[in-house]
Amino acid sequence: MVDRAGEGRRRVADAMAEAARQWLELLGADQQTVAVGNGPSGDAADDGERRRWFYTPTDHGGLTFHQQRPAQQQAAMRLVASGLSRAGYVTVATTIGLENVLDRTEGFTTRGDRERRRDPGLYYLRVFGDPRSGGTWGWRFGGHHVSLNNLVVDGELVSTTPCFLGADPAVSELLGGAVNRPLARVEDLARELVRSLGPQEQRRALLSPEAPADVVTGNRTTIADPPETSDRAVEYTARPQGIAGAALTAGQRDLLRSLLGTYFGRVPEAVSPMAAYDEAALDAVHFAWAGPTEPGAPHYYRVQGPRLLLEWDNTQRRANHAHSVWRDPASDFGLDVLLDHRRRHH
């Protein structure tokens, strides 16, 4: 039997490796020192830098656009594009451009440790290991509201999470009355789903009348249950909260499936898990909401199932500052694959 999923993961991994090689070949020795980190491993100490991730405007680790010439920047974006669908790439590029919009919103202010507070040049790329080896390597691209994390093992792309995309502003005006909403469907499909529920089903889905200030799991490397003393209604637990897909109508299940697509569609179709979500798999997916359901109000939602966690939060800046993340609680950064690989080969 032909392993078409494996073929797709290898094809995308090959494209990534070629793009990474071309980028690295354009870099000088000093640049490569910053651009390359330790190869992925099952050892937390050696692999700690690769497992570090952010979505705030801080040092994400790696070579920034500012540290590269235009041809190098272009090669860097080619590597970024290799891990994204076209729609995913356009969304990432738009998010980077929003730094200019946010800069104007905040009055073109500065920050003590940098010349420019909101800076589209401060996006960081780092390769972990040697993409020319055909073995185990990975790469990370991140900056304000973007974090892409990819792992290749034995020539096959095995992990694309955590995958974070945000937007600030989430809504901004364009000429002629049009609006720029990079994550519009990520928000609107979830709201349409929660508002389609009957009173009893909506009570099951609602975690709290108030939304949390941010995605609940933040930028943790691994996700674990909260302390037993935690009384936060919206806190993450391994046991899913909310309403199960099995309790939804056919139309509501279509909305849930479309919502999954706004996360899984960020990566190339060949590596998207969307095809795995048949009727049985959708039964086990839970949807939960916090906050008011009317447009414009601060709100949060979570979609959770086996090896799946999606979080969305739009509460800051008067609900015009959105965060969204796709995670695999069992294997973010491909940790379970790395551990299995280490047991088999060492």
Secondary structure, DSSP 8 states (H G I E B T S, - for coil): ---HHHHHHHHHHHHHHHHHHHHHHHS-HHHHHHHEE----S-TTTTTTTT----SSS--SSEEGGGS-HHHHHHHHHHHHHTS-HHHHHHHHHHHHHHHHHHHHTTS--BTTBS-SS-TT--EEEEES-TTSSSSEEEEEEETTEEEEEEEETTEEEE--SEEEEESSSSEE-GGG-EE-TTHHHHHHHHHHHHHS-HHHHHHHEEESS--SS-TTTT-SS-----TT---TT---SS--SEEGGGS-HHHHHHHHHHHHHHHTTS-GGG-GGGG--HHHHHT-EEEEES--STTS-EEEEEEETTEEEEEEE-HHHH--EEEEEE-TTTGGGHHHHHHHHHHH-
